[in-house]
Amino acid sequence: MIPALGPLSIVALIFGGCCSNVFALEAILQSEASSGLLITFAHFICTTLAAYPTQFSSTGPYMLRKPLVPVRKWAVIAAMHFGINILNNWAFSYNISVPVHIILRSFGSVSTMIAGTLRGKRYSRLQVCSVFVLTVGVLVSAWADSESKGKTSSKQSQNSSDFSTGLAVLLVAQCLAAWMGAYVEDVFAEYGASWTENLFYGHLLSLPLFFPISTTLRNQYGRLAATPPLSVDRLIKEDNFMFGLGNPRLLRFVQPVIERLPQGLLFLSINTLTQLACISGVNLLSSKSSAVTVTIVLNIRKLVSFIFSTILFGHDLSNKMIFGSTLVFGSGALYGWETSWRIPQEKKKKEQANGSVEKKDR
């Protein structure tokens, strides 16, 4: 999907793509908060088209090479992938802010541990402790965000109800993601599939599932298409960070596009393309680096997105929110270090020690 890139280019894809994606998402939600389904659909279409060349074959059926994994198993993964993404973006309709959304999605370590325990896996004390702290951090952050919405809104009871519904939606999404993670792990272990095959079929086979909600998608598209275009002169005057990093020449260069497209569709296009860059960067990093590197980079990326989203879009950060987010990101880093570095290193040392004993016995 993307040619061979060096480490710095991959990191640039992750931070540039993922962080810009969050900015564009914020801008879409400010124009039309209930655009989650359309955002998901645009992501799936774009990713499917971009991943198609990795599976192209001029001699295969439907111009595709034969997948390593049976299509029925890819269909199961695609259905779960569809459900997770729909739920994650749907949550924005229920008074969930982007910073809190980032924090709550870090709750995946908890659901993953629960799923692993049910499958017979054992975890170290440090892993259990870090997940416990992460849970406390998520609860504190959610409490703080709920309080801030209650103080600033005259419709406190309605906002509280919506917020609780949004939390429930995200919780279901995290549980489904843990289940899918375990299923994908088993499939990869059995068939040895590549991440490009997973990326392609996971999105392609999800597309028919959007047909039942096609009317909703059209309505959301219509609302975004009805938004007014942005004014380049105003962006330059405001020294807008998102457009050109304050570079008037760059803004003038893209002025015809910015002032012709409705801002809702402009932000949707930016969000879709940056999401593709983000996904590509993450998968390329996973294929070239250790698990601990991936964990650390992604945790830092989430933290950067959280900070930028808070600063640029004026989200309220109470002391409780700062404390909760610190617990979440800190415990997430600790869990990643324990899982991806210390335990594998300890296992490696034991294997080397056992090998030395066997040689002596001989």
Secondary structure, 3 states (H helix, E strand, C coil): CCCCCCHHHHHHHHHHHHHHHHHHHHHHHHHCCCCHHHHHHHHHHHHHHHHHHHHECCCCHHHECCCCCCHHHHHHHHHHHHHHHHHHHHHHHHCCCHHHHHHHHCCHHHHHHHHHHHCCCCCCHHHHHHHHHHHHHHHHHHHHHHHHHHHHCCCHHHHHHHHHHHHHHHHHHHHHHHHHHHHHHHHHHHHCCCHHHHHHHHHHCCHHHHHHHHHHHHHHHHHHHCCCCCCHHHHHHCCCCCCHHHCHHHHHHCHHHHHHCCHHHHHHHHHHHHHHHHHHHHHHHHHHCCHHHHHHHHHHHHHHHHHHHHHHCCCCCCHHHHHHHHHHHHHHHHHHHHHHHHHHHHHHHHHHHHHHHHHHHC
